[in-house]
Amino acid sequence: MTDEAWLASHLERYRRSLGEAEVIPQLLELARLLDETRGAGKKTILAGNGGSAAMASHVAVDLTKTAGIRSVTFNEADLITCFANDYGYEHWLEKAVECYGDPGDLAILISSSGKSPNMLRAARAAADKGLTVVTLTGFAPDNPLRALGRLNLWVDSRVYNVVEMTHHIWLLAVCDLLASRGTARPRRKAAEAVPAEAG
């Protein structure tokens, strides 16, 4: 196979995954859950491992800045290493949810395989504490994380980059939808953000 043919085939996988017939109603439901969480004065927590953690950070910032949805992640190295050291890597995210999550918050948990033990434990801990759980997974349709959310978005692919980038685009599409409604807090101009020094 030529490089051109390989790339064309690879990009076709993205096109197919992005255009899943069932995804638009699910994305609208995610937008509704985000709006509902904001309206209740609660926060959204996004979490993932590896590339999904980086995605969670990007989406959390965009949700907060452009859509007015207060969103956080647990990606601080000191938090991860401290909790992993004290509780074990499989338990660190569960403990973070227990310590920082509040009833009524929304937890968006991202795992390509849907099998990461720390994500599974976090989903159960979040539900036990009264958070609404949304999962984004791929790979096997019967992966265990997909069974633990109120809303479960799944990518029909076993290629990590296709799954991760599809998750990323789906989440940012919802962010852009919410921002397009004009309900976000207006941004201040740079001159307004920092008060001028008194003369």
KEROVEX-21075 format. One line per 2 residues: number of its first residue (from 0); for each residue x, y, z of C-alpha. Coordinates in Angstrom, 3 decimals. Layout:
NUM = X/Y/Z | ...;
end
This chain:
0 = 0.000/0.000/0.000 | 1.339/3.456/-0.868;
2 = 1.649/6.156/1.771 | -1.094/8.104/-0.001;
4 = -3.443/5.115/0.102 | -2.599/4.458/3.754;
6 = -3.412/8.032/4.747 | -6.621/8.009/2.724;
8 = -7.699/4.803/4.465 | -6.756/6.175/7.879;
10 = -8.651/9.427/7.362 | -11.666/7.446/6.185;
12 = -11.709/5.792/9.638 | -12.037/9.240/11.220;
14 = -14.829/10.184/8.834 | -16.775/7.033/9.677;
16 = -16.298/7.396/13.431 | -17.306/11.061/13.477;
18 = -20.457/10.414/11.503 | -21.981/7.730/13.718;
20 = -25.753/7.934/13.205 | -26.557/7.846/16.911;
22 = -24.024/10.427/18.034 | -25.985/13.672/17.506;
24 = -28.759/12.800/19.996 | -26.072/11.739/22.463;
26 = -24.135/14.975/22.006 | -27.340/16.962/22.514;
28 = -27.936/15.027/25.737 | -24.383/15.807/26.874;
30 = -25.015/19.501/26.169 | -28.203/19.269/28.235;
32 = -26.352/17.644/31.146 | -23.634/20.308/31.028;
34 = -26.275/23.063/30.993 | -28.168/21.413/33.839;
36 = -24.973/21.125/35.908 | -24.145/24.783/35.321;
38 = -27.697/25.831/36.170 | -27.480/23.999/39.491;
40 = -24.262/25.850/40.372 | -22.213/22.665/40.152;
42 = -18.991/21.872/38.322 | -17.906/19.466/35.597;
44 = -14.945/17.147/36.183 | -13.118/15.650/33.201;
46 = -10.578/12.848/33.570 | -8.567/10.486/31.419;
48 = -5.183/8.781/31.180 | -2.373/9.726/28.795;
50 = -3.698/11.425/25.659 | -7.194/11.395/27.139;
52 = -5.894/13.370/30.137 | -4.431/15.999/27.801;
54 = -7.761/16.126/25.974 | -9.612/16.507/29.272;
56 = -7.467/19.549/30.094 | -8.095/21.161/26.717;
58 = -11.837/20.578/26.876 | -12.101/21.743/30.517;
60 = -10.438/25.051/29.681 | -12.597/25.595/26.590;
62 = -15.810/24.706/28.428 | -14.920/27.187/31.168;
64 = -13.683/29.987/28.918 | -15.980/29.843/25.910;
66 = -19.132/28.164/27.204 | -19.238/29.389/30.805;
68 = -19.245/25.801/32.146 | -17.026/25.667/35.262;
70 = -14.812/22.654/34.567 | -11.790/21.084/36.246;
72 = -9.378/18.171/35.832 | -7.084/16.301/38.222;
74 = -3.976/16.551/36.028 | -1.634/18.189/38.542;
76 = 1.492/16.046/38.900 | 1.608/16.564/42.672;
78 = -1.983/15.343/43.094 | -1.540/12.291/40.867;
80 = 1.771/11.210/42.385 | 0.694/11.870/45.969;
82 = -2.597/10.011/45.667 | -1.034/7.203/43.589;
84 = 1.752/6.832/46.143 | -0.651/6.757/49.099;
86 = -3.539/4.764/47.594 | -2.098/2.994/44.529;
88 = -2.443/3.994/40.883 | -5.667/2.063/40.436;
90 = -7.235/4.090/43.273 | -5.850/7.618/42.873;
92 = -8.652/8.945/40.667 | -11.323/7.358/42.850;
94 = -9.808/9.179/45.851 | -9.639/12.449/43.907;
96 = -13.349/12.163/43.113 | -14.106/11.409/46.763;
98 = -12.088/14.429/47.940 | -13.033/17.006/45.312;
100 = -16.327/15.875/43.797 | -19.637/17.169/45.122;
102 = -23.115/15.674/44.759 | -24.695/17.096/41.619;
104 = -21.375/17.537/39.792 | -20.925/16.019/36.341;
106 = -18.028/13.584/35.816 | -16.891/12.969/32.226;
108 = -14.563/9.956/32.183 | -12.564/9.213/29.030;
110 = -10.926/5.852/28.292 | -10.222/4.468/24.825;
112 = -10.393/0.849/25.981 | -13.001/1.366/28.678;
114 = -10.976/-1.028/30.819 | -8.633/1.260/32.788;
116 = -9.001/0.197/36.448 | -8.626/3.747/37.770;
118 = -11.435/4.962/35.477 | -13.738/2.114/36.498;
120 = -13.166/2.839/40.192 | -13.659/6.576/39.609;
122 = -16.967/5.959/37.822 | -18.279/3.888/40.727;
124 = -17.036/6.398/43.308 | -18.643/9.276/41.402;
126 = -21.998/7.505/41.163 | -21.854/6.558/44.851;
128 = -21.251/10.216/45.759 | -24.180/11.469/43.678;
130 = -22.335/12.746/40.611 | -23.762/12.213/37.139;
132 = -21.354/10.054/35.133 | -20.727/10.344/31.385;
134 = -18.288/7.957/29.700 | -16.426/8.155/26.407;
136 = -14.903/4.882/25.252 | -13.990/2.850/22.177;
138 = -12.695/-0.603/21.309 | -15.078/-3.381/22.419;
140 = -18.763/-2.374/22.503 | -19.198/-4.257/25.789;
142 = -16.282/-2.604/27.587 | -16.993/-2.254/31.327;
144 = -16.797/1.550/31.593 | -19.508/1.921/28.961;
146 = -21.951/0.263/31.369 | -21.322/2.708/34.225;
148 = -22.539/6.073/32.938 | -25.907/7.725/32.606;
150 = -24.715/8.648/29.109 | -22.129/6.502/27.308;
152 = -20.559/7.649/24.036 | -18.706/4.902/22.162;
154 = -16.446/5.001/19.099 | -16.563/1.923/16.871;
156 = -12.803/1.628/16.389 | -9.841/-0.190/17.912;
158 = -7.284/2.413/16.804 | -6.216/4.597/19.731;
160 = -5.725/7.801/17.751 | -9.052/7.443/15.965;
162 = -10.861/6.866/19.262 | -9.092/9.690/21.093;
164 = -9.449/12.265/18.330 | -13.098/11.368/17.804;
166 = -13.720/11.870/21.525 | -11.901/15.191/21.330;
168 = -13.914/16.437/18.358 | -17.213/15.305/19.900;
170 = -16.467/17.112/23.167 | -15.339/20.295/21.450;
172 = -18.401/20.206/19.187 | -20.583/20.250/22.300;
174 = -18.470/23.064/23.737 | -18.897/25.069/20.534;
176 = -22.640/24.386/20.530 | -22.993/25.719/24.065;
178 = -20.835/28.744/23.253 | -22.943/29.461/20.151;
180 = -26.029/29.907/22.302 | -24.521/33.049/23.815;
182 = -25.106/31.924/27.399 | -21.444/32.074/28.422;
184 = -20.207/34.883/30.620 | -18.924/37.703/28.400;
186 = -15.155/37.926/28.137 | -13.480/41.076/29.370;
188 = -11.126/42.952/27.109 | -7.468/42.804/28.120;
190 = -7.564/46.438/29.265 | -10.521/45.667/31.545;
192 = -8.978/42.491/32.950 | -6.079/44.262/34.681;
194 = -6.875/47.525/36.483 | -4.704/50.463/35.471;
196 = -2.259/51.630/38.095 | -3.334/54.678/40.012;
198 = -1.420/57.833/39.009;
end
